[in-house]
Amino acid sequence: MTKRKHERLYQELLREQDRMQFGGTSYRQETAQLALVLSHDVKVPESLCNRVEARNFVGSLAKELSEDRVEDVAKMLSMAARRAYTNPESAFSIDMKVRLEEKRKRFKSRGIRAKS
């Protein structure tokens, strides 16, 4: 594993943990912390983009966790890996950027915060 690739995943998980500090439940905060700790042991961070691979990775390292917790940590790792290793929003086509902005405005007008 290259250090740079692991750093991208680690930074994304740090951002997720920061987001959980200001509005996440204690369960989600613990999930973010577990994902951050387990990310140190991953050999190929891009493999976590696949949810099944992420679930297998978490299940093999954290046998003491409940199935629900394993699923939640795997989901957090998978989503962080996708954000870290897929094209950033700046690489979207102009059409996609326009549709994304329209979606954000629509959600904002309803008082709903859009993640995308």
GUKEDREN-190221 format. One record per residue: residue number from 1; residue in one letter; x, y, z negated of N, C-alpha, C in turn. Coordinates in steps of 0.001 Angstrom, whole numbers. Example, Ala and Ser with C-alpha at 12.3 -4.5 7.8 and 13.67 -1.06 7.14 Angstrom:
R | 1 | A | 13190 | -5690 | -7800 | 12300 | -4500 | -7800 | 13200 | -3300 | -7800
R | 2 | S | 12850 | -2250 | -7080 | 13670 | -1060 | -7140 | 12900 | 30 | -7870
***
This chain:
R | 1 | M | 846 | -1176 | 0 | 0 | 0 | 0 | 889 | 1235 | 0
R | 2 | T | 569 | 2139 | 874 | 1338 | 3370 | 879 | 818 | 4290 | -205
R | 3 | K | 1706 | 5038 | -750 | 1342 | 5938 | -1840 | 345 | 6997 | -1373
R | 4 | R | 517 | 7495 | -149 | -355 | 8537 | 368 | -1798 | 8059 | 504
R | 5 | K | -1973 | 6831 | 992 | -3325 | 6286 | 1131 | -3985 | 6093 | -222
R | 6 | H | -3234 | 5598 | -1181 | -3789 | 5421 | -2513 | -4121 | 6772 | -3135
R | 7 | E | -3324 | 7771 | -2863 | -3542 | 9105 | -3414 | -4864 | 9697 | -2930
R | 8 | R | -5224 | 9436 | -1676 | -6500 | 9944 | -1156 | -7669 | 9352 | -1925
R | 9 | L | -7619 | 8047 | -2184 | -8683 | 7398 | -2953 | -8696 | 7922 | -4380
R | 10 | Y | -7521 | 8041 | -4975 | -7415 | 8512 | -6352 | -7981 | 9933 | -6493
R | 11 | Q | -7654 | 10807 | -5557 | -8158 | 12186 | -5609 | -9675 | 12228 | -5466
R | 12 | E | -10209 | 11388 | -4603 | -11662 | 11337 | -4432 | -12342 | 10829 | -5701
R | 13 | L | -11739 | 9851 | -6353 | -12299 | 9349 | -7604 | -12189 | 10386 | -8730
R | 14 | L | -11124 | 11173 | -8723 | -11012 | 12268 | -9699 | -12116 | 13298 | -9481
R | 15 | R | -12395 | 13625 | -8223 | -13482 | 14564 | -7938 | -14821 | 14003 | -8403
R | 16 | E | -15018 | 12708 | -8194 | -16253 | 12061 | -8633 | -16367 | 12109 | -10157
R | 17 | Q | -15278 | 11855 | -10830 | -15284 | 11909 | -12289 | -15590 | 13333 | -12771
R | 18 | D | -15030 | 14325 | -12110 | -15325 | 15712 | -12466 | -16796 | 16029 | -12266
R | 19 | R | -17381 | 15539 | -11175 | -18806 | 15769 | -10931 | -19655 | 15137 | -12027
R | 20 | M | -19234 | 13978 | -12504 | -19993 | 13293 | -13547 | -19901 | 14011 | -14897
R | 21 | Q | -18834 | 14746 | -15122 | -18668 | 15473 | -16384 | -19710 | 16572 | -16532
R | 22 | F | -20197 | 17105 | -15417 | -21146 | 18213 | -15454 | -22504 | 17795 | -14928
R | 23 | G | -23085 | 16812 | -15514 | -24425 | 16439 | -15093 | -24661 | 14951 | -14982
R | 24 | G | -23656 | 14162 | -15143 | -23838 | 12719 | -15074 | -24169 | 12155 | -16447
R | 25 | T | -24873 | 11059 | -16455 | -25171 | 10390 | -17714 | -23901 | 9749 | -18258
R | 26 | S | -23950 | 9345 | -19502 | -22776 | 8706 | -20096 | -22448 | 7403 | -19358
R | 27 | Y | -23468 | 6703 | -18886 | -23253 | 5473 | -18124 | -22484 | 5779 | -16837
R | 28 | R | -22900 | 6829 | -16109 | -22223 | 7203 | -14864 | -20805 | 7696 | -15144
R | 29 | Q | -20603 | 8393 | -16260 | -19268 | 8854 | -16627 | -18348 | 7669 | -16888
R | 30 | E | -18863 | 6656 | -17594 | -18071 | 5452 | -17857 | -17787 | 4702 | -16556
R | 31 | T | -18760 | 4677 | -15654 | -18571 | 4020 | -14364 | -17463 | 4715 | -13575
R | 32 | A | -17475 | 6037 | -13576 | -16433 | 6796 | -12873 | -15064 | 6519 | -13493
R | 33 | Q | -15002 | 6436 | -14802 | -13733 | 6159 | -15477 | -13232 | 4753 | -15128
R | 34 | L | -14121 | 3775 | -15137 | -13737 | 2406 | -14773 | -13248 | 2340 | -13328
R | 35 | A | -13931 | 3015 | -12432 | -13514 | 3020 | -11026 | -12124 | 3619 | -10883
R | 36 | L | -11863 | 4675 | -11621 | -10557 | 5326 | -11565 | -9463 | 4392 | -12086
R | 37 | V | -9730 | 3717 | -13182 | -8749 | 2792 | -13771 | -8493 | 1608 | -12829
R | 38 | L | -9555 | 1040 | -12288 | -9395 | -125 | -11409 | -8729 | 226 | -10086
R | 39 | S | -8834 | 1472 | -9671 | -8248 | 1860 | -8384 | -6727 | 1729 | -8381
R | 40 | H | -6111 | 1720 | -9546 | -4653 | 1584 | -9609 | -4185 | 208 | -9138
R | 41 | D | -5070 | -785 | -9212 | -4687 | -2151 | -8876 | -4995 | -2568 | -7445
R | 42 | V | -5621 | -1704 | -6688 | -5992 | -2069 | -5319 | -4760 | -2057 | -4416
R | 43 | K | -4664 | -3079 | -3573 | -3519 | -3198 | -2672 | -3779 | -2476 | -1344
R | 44 | V | -4983 | -2635 | -808 | -5356 | -2006 | 455 | -6595 | -1150 | 193
R | 45 | P | -6406 | 130 | -108 | -7548 | 958 | -500 | -8634 | 1078 | 564
R | 46 | E | -8278 | 986 | 1845 | -9284 | 1083 | 2901 | -10266 | -77 | 2855
R | 47 | S | -9858 | -1199 | 2292 | -10741 | -2363 | 2218 | -11948 | -2100 | 1329
R | 48 | L | -11839 | -1122 | 439 | -12946 | -811 | -457 | -14099 | -123 | 262
R | 49 | C | -13898 | 288 | 1507 | -14999 | 875 | 2282 | -16120 | -138 | 2472
R | 50 | N | -15768 | -1404 | 2484 | -16738 | -2487 | 2596 | -17256 | -2793 | 1193
R | 51 | R | -18565 | -2668 | 979 | -19149 | -2851 | -351 | -18917 | -4256 | -896
R | 52 | V | -18975 | -5265 | -42 | -18758 | -6650 | -486 | -17324 | -6822 | -973
R | 53 | E | -16373 | -6275 | -227 | -14966 | -6339 | -639 | -14765 | -5620 | -1966
R | 54 | A | -15404 | -4472 | -2105 | -15283 | -3713 | -3353 | -15868 | -4502 | -4520
R | 55 | R | -17004 | -5155 | -4309 | -17633 | -5951 | -5362 | -16734 | -7118 | -5757
R | 56 | N | -16134 | -7779 | -4768 | -15226 | -8890 | -5055 | -13996 | -8403 | -5823
R | 57 | F | -13478 | -7245 | -5430 | -12317 | -6664 | -6098 | -12631 | -6361 | -7571
R | 58 | V | -13743 | -5689 | -7815 | -14104 | -5324 | -9190 | -14408 | -6575 | -10002
R | 59 | G | -15146 | -7510 | -9409 | -15496 | -8736 | -10125 | -14287 | -9569 | -10508
R | 60 | S | -13264 | -9566 | -9674 | -12074 | -10360 | -9970 | -11211 | -9716 | -11057
R | 61 | L | -11231 | -8395 | -11145 | -10402 | -7707 | -12137 | -11097 | -7483 | -13471
R | 62 | A | -12389 | -7323 | -13444 | -13126 | -6976 | -14665 | -14187 | -8031 | -14942
R | 63 | K | -13745 | -9179 | -15358 | -14655 | -10297 | -15594 | -15580 | -10078 | -16792
R | 64 | E | -15199 | -9185 | -17706 | -16005 | -8946 | -18900 | -17191 | -8017 | -18648
R | 65 | L | -17245 | -7390 | -17476 | -18332 | -6462 | -17178 | -19587 | -7208 | -16749
R | 66 | S | -20741 | -6608 | -17031 | -22001 | -7195 | -16590 | -22108 | -7072 | -15074
R | 67 | E | -22996 | -7853 | -14483 | -23181 | -7818 | -13027 | -23634 | -6441 | -12566
R | 68 | D | -24497 | -5807 | -13348 | -24960 | -4466 | -12974 | -23813 | -3466 | -12978
R | 69 | R | -22954 | -3549 | -13983 | -21818 | -2626 | -14068 | -20832 | -2886 | -12932
R | 70 | V | -20590 | -4159 | -12624 | -19695 | -4504 | -11505 | -20250 | -3901 | -10220
R | 71 | E | -21553 | -4035 | -10010 | -22186 | -3489 | -8811 | -22060 | -1966 | -8760
R | 72 | D | -22255 | -1298 | -9883 | -22171 | 164 | -9923 | -20747 | 668 | -9693
R | 73 | V | -19771 | 8 | -10301 | -18372 | 404 | -10104 | -17961 | 153 | -8657
R | 74 | A | -18385 | -981 | -8111 | -18070 | -1295 | -6712 | -18694 | -264 | -5780
R | 75 | K | -19915 | 137 | -6073 | -20576 | 1142 | -5237 | -19826 | 2468 | -5299
R | 76 | M | -19398 | 2862 | -6498 | -18661 | 4118 | -6636 | -17324 | 4045 | -5897
R | 77 | L | -16617 | 2936 | -6036 | -15353 | 2768 | -5317 | -15568 | 2782 | -3810
R | 78 | S | -16611 | 2109 | -3363 | -16902 | 2029 | -1943 | -17239 | 3402 | -1367
R | 79 | M | -18070 | 4148 | -2056 | -18443 | 5478 | -1573 | -17233 | 6421 | -1578
R | 80 | A | -16411 | 6330 | -2607 | -15208 | 7170 | -2663 | -14249 | 6809 | -1534
R | 81 | A | -14107 | 5528 | -1265 | -13218 | 5088 | -185 | -13739 | 5564 | 1161
R | 82 | R | -15042 | 5493 | 1357 | -15607 | 5977 | 2619 | -15357 | 7466 | 2792
R | 83 | R | -15535 | 8234 | 1725 | -15277 | 9674 | 1823 | -13794 | 9943 | 2069
R | 84 | A | -12930 | 9140 | 1488 | -11488 | 9366 | 1610 | -10931 | 8923 | 2959
R | 85 | Y | -11493 | 7880 | 3548 | -10883 | 7292 | 4737 | -11691 | 7421 | 6008
R | 86 | T | -12819 | 8090 | 5977 | -13556 | 8334 | 7214 | -13347 | 9775 | 7627
R | 87 | N | -13814 | 10113 | 8788 | -13610 | 11457 | 9298 | -14249 | 12498 | 8393
R | 88 | P | -13525 | 13546 | 8111 | -14110 | 14608 | 7301 | -15155 | 15379 | 8099
R | 89 | E | -15953 | 16148 | 7392 | -17010 | 16907 | 8031 | -16465 | 17848 | 9108
R | 90 | S | -15260 | 18320 | 8934 | -14676 | 19229 | 9913 | -14469 | 18555 | 11274
R | 91 | A | -14456 | 17229 | 11306 | -14269 | 16511 | 12557 | -15593 | 16202 | 13253
R | 92 | F | -16721 | 16589 | 12649 | -18029 | 16338 | 13251 | -18188 | 17168 | 14515
R | 93 | S | -19022 | 16689 | 15405 | -19349 | 17467 | 16594 | -20175 | 18685 | 16184
R | 94 | I | -20252 | 19660 | 17069 | -21017 | 20879 | 16764 | -22484 | 20540 | 16545
R | 95 | D | -23009 | 19631 | 17348 | -24400 | 19211 | 17197 | -24646 | 18598 | 15818
R | 96 | M | -23727 | 17755 | 15390 | -23863 | 17117 | 14080 | -23767 | 18156 | 12964
R | 97 | K | -22883 | 19120 | 13104 | -22756 | 20173 | 12094 | -24040 | 20984 | 11992
R | 98 | V | -24663 | 21274 | 13134 | -25920 | 22026 | 13133 | -27011 | 21227 | 12436
R | 99 | R | -27133 | 19942 | 12773 | -28157 | 19107 | 12122 | -27911 | 18984 | 10631
R | 100 | L | -26660 | 18862 | 10239 | -26322 | 18765 | 8825 | -26688 | 20050 | 8089
R | 101 | E | -26405 | 21181 | 8690 | -26744 | 22466 | 8073 | -28258 | 22632 | 7971
R | 102 | E | -28992 | 22209 | 8986 | -30454 | 22268 | 8928 | -30987 | 21401 | 7798
R | 103 | K | -30412 | 20244 | 7629 | -30828 | 19346 | 6553 | -30558 | 19989 | 5199
R | 104 | R | -29408 | 20608 | 5042 | -29084 | 21272 | 3782 | -30054 | 22401 | 3483
R | 105 | K | -30379 | 23187 | 4504 | -31326 | 24289 | 4313 | -32699 | 23766 | 3934
R | 106 | R | -33120 | 22691 | 4583 | -34424 | 22097 | 4287 | -34487 | 21625 | 2835
R | 107 | F | -33445 | 20961 | 2379 | -33403 | 20501 | 997 | -33323 | 21667 | 30
R | 108 | K | -32542 | 22667 | 393 | -32376 | 23826 | -474 | -33690 | 24568 | -635
R | 109 | S | -34474 | 24671 | 437 | -35762 | 25363 | 359 | -36734 | 24624 | -555
R | 110 | R | -36558 | 23343 | -711 | -37414 | 22547 | -1597 | -36862 | 22476 | -3017
R | 111 | G | -35697 | 23045 | -3211 | -35086 | 22993 | -4536 | -34363 | 21710 | -4834
R | 112 | I | -34027 | 20968 | -3786 | -33340 | 19690 | -3936 | -31908 | 19888 | -3480
R | 113 | R | -30974 | 19407 | -4245 | -29565 | 19518 | -3889 | -29189 | 18343 | -3005
R | 114 | A | -28701 | 18620 | -1816 | -28299 | 17574 | -873 | -26840 | 17238 | -1090
R | 115 | K | -26514 | 15956 | -1096 | -25132 | 15528 | -1282 | -24343 | 15630 | 9
R | 116 | S | -24988 | 15420 | 1127 | -24252 | 15380 | 2396 | -24093 | 16746 | 2995
***
